[in-house]
């Protein structure tokens, strides 16, 4: 974890990035998954993600504090693995829950939708002038995930 980066939720409000695509640059795990059991240090985040986002002028740190969010990141990074030709995109959101009832409990719900995409998908999604020759279905497919982990409570 780089302490020089601002921290989401402390130095940068969550509303700044809610629903926007984030590029995960580094995953640091402080817990582990053994089967379905997560073991962690009490009162400490499961992990941190160093992220980039077009709405933030520099990289930032995202603390991973929800068990399901951590398990999904673990599955992406440790179980499946990330190839050199891939990148991890994350959406942090509390706006996209399926129902109003779930929204009442947003503070205790998972917040991360994780996608493993082909390298360059983040740039394609965030810069419409990047590779303008790729259009329509070809651009959609280039931005699409190879695999994703989306909590059931999200639409």
Secondary structure, DSSP 8 states (H G I E B T S, - for coil): --TTSEEBTTTB-GGGTTTSEEEEEEEEESSEEETTEEE--TTS-SEEEEEE-TTSSS-EEEEE--HHHHHHHHIIIIII---TTEEEEEEE-SS-BSSHHHHHTGGGS--EEEEEEETTHHHHHH-TTTTTT--HHHHHHHHSEEEEE--TTB-
